[in-house]
Amino acid sequence: MPQENKNFGTVRYTYVSSPLGDILIAGNDHGIRAIALPIGSEKPKPEPDWFRDPKPFREATRQLAQYFAGTRRAFDLSLTTQGTAFQKTVWRALRDIPYGETVSYFELACRIGRPSASRAVAAANADNPFPIVVPCHRVVGNTSALKGYSGSVRWKEDLRRLESATSPDPDGDPDS
């Protein structure tokens, strides 16, 4: 019998196979509360009081498979977001970055009306509990350099490569 977490109720989790390795998805009756990418070759570890149950995550599993197949560009999943008001603002703005495109931390700070908060935006980006679904991999340093990512810079490169390979050519040339 799963134990009830005081803050989140009964937390369930599953693993989803992906080109990155096994991704952990955890949530409760209100939605997904965390997505964790593998660290090197190690799969993410659940908390000791979480209960393994893949059934609540069938839709998330389906949407992630579509994303990695290049047929899904945005996610429609119920997320249980825990964070500060500023973090939540940044995470909402991340979802507005189009598939295959990137913005700098400064551009994202400007989009949320806080142009002097690039570093705070970077910190909120690093604390994103929903990598891939809330696409923090689409944010780059102000010189377009890849900066830290909750998974690793390698995952950020891999995700950006996937999206650029399946993005339509801006000139409409399907052979480009």
N, C-alpha and C positions, 0 to 999 in steps of 0.2 A: 504494500500500500504506500503510495507516495506521501511524503510529508508536505505540509503546507508551509510555504515561506511566508513570513509575516508581512512582507511588503508586496509580494507578487502572487499569493495564492499558490496552488500546485503548479510547479514549473515542469514542463515536459520538454524533451529535446529529441532530436534525431540527427543523423549524419546524412549529408547529400554528397554523392560522388561528383567530382568536377575535374576539369583539366588542371586545376590548381592543387588538387588533393581533396581530402574529405573536409567538407564545410559543416560546422555545427550550427544548427538552428535551434533556438530555445524560445519558449513562450508559455503563455497561460491562456485562460479562457478569454482574455481581452485582446490577444494578438501576440505577434512575435515581439520578444523583448531583446533579443540579441542574435547576431550572426557572427560567427568567429571563423576566420580563415586559418588554415594550417600554418604552423610555424616551422619552417624548413620541411622536413619529412614527417614531423610529429602532428598528429591530428589534435585539434583543440580538445581540452578536457572539460567535461561538465562539472558543475558544482556537485558535491556529494549528496545533497538532498533533492536533486533533480531526478525525474523519472523518465526512462527512455520509452518513447511512444511515437512512432512515425505518422500515425493517422492524422493528427491535427495539422501536419505540415505537408499534406499531399499537394495543395495548390502552390505553396512556396517551392516545393521540389519541382513541380511541373514548370513553373515560371523560370526558375534557375536553369533547368535543362534547355528551355527555349532560348534563354539569353546566351548560353554557351554555344548553342547551335547557330547563333546569329539571327534568330527569327523574332526575338523580343528586344525592344529598345527601352521600355519603361516597365516598372512593376506596379501591380495593383494588389497590394497586400496590407492587411491590418497590422500596424506597428504600434507597440506600447512604448512610447517614448518617455524616458526618464532623463532629465537634464535641466540645466538652467534655461531661463527664457532666452538668453542670448544663444546658447547652443541650439535650442530648438529652431530659432530663426535661421541660423546658419544651415542646419540640416534640411529645413524646408527649401532654402535657396539652392542647395545642392541638387535637389530633385528637379529644379528648373533648368539645369544645364543639359542641353540636348545631347543625345547619344552621339559618340564619336567626336565631340567638341571638347575643348578645354578652356578654362579661364584661370587667371592668376588669383592668388590670395587677395591681392589688392583689388582686382575687378570684382571679386565676390564681396569684399568688404564694401565697395561702392554700391553694389546691387542691394545690399541690406541697409544702405543709408549710413554706414559707419566707415568712411574712407580712411580714417586713421587707425582702424582696428585690424590691420592685416595679420598681426601676430596672434591676436585673440581668435580671429577666423581660422588661422592655421591650427591653433590649439583645439578649437571645437571640431575641426575637420579630423584631427588625430583621435579625438574621443568618440567619433561616430560609431554607434553600436551596431550599425546595419551596413557594413561595407558591401559593395556591389549594388544592393537594392537602393541605398541612398549613396549615389555615386561620387564618393570623395576622391576616387581615382582620377576624376576629370579636372582636378585642381592641380596647378603646377606653380612652381616658384615664379617670382616676378620676371626672371630671365628665361622663362619656359623650361627651366630645369626641373627634373623630377625631384621632389622632396619626399620626406618621410610619409609613410602610409601605414595604416593600422595593421595590414598584413605584412608587407615588406615592399621596398622599392621594386623588387622583381615582379611581385604580383601586380603592382601599378603598371609596370611596363607591359606585362602580359595582357591585362585588361584593355589598356589603350590600344595595343596591337590588334586584339580581337575586334574592337569597335572600329578601328580604322579599316580593317579588312572587309568589314560587312557594311560600312557606311556607303551610301550612294555618292557617286561622283558629283561635286557641286555644279559641274557644267552639264550634267545629264548624260554623260558618255558612259554607257553600261560596261564598256570594255576597259575602262581606266582602273 
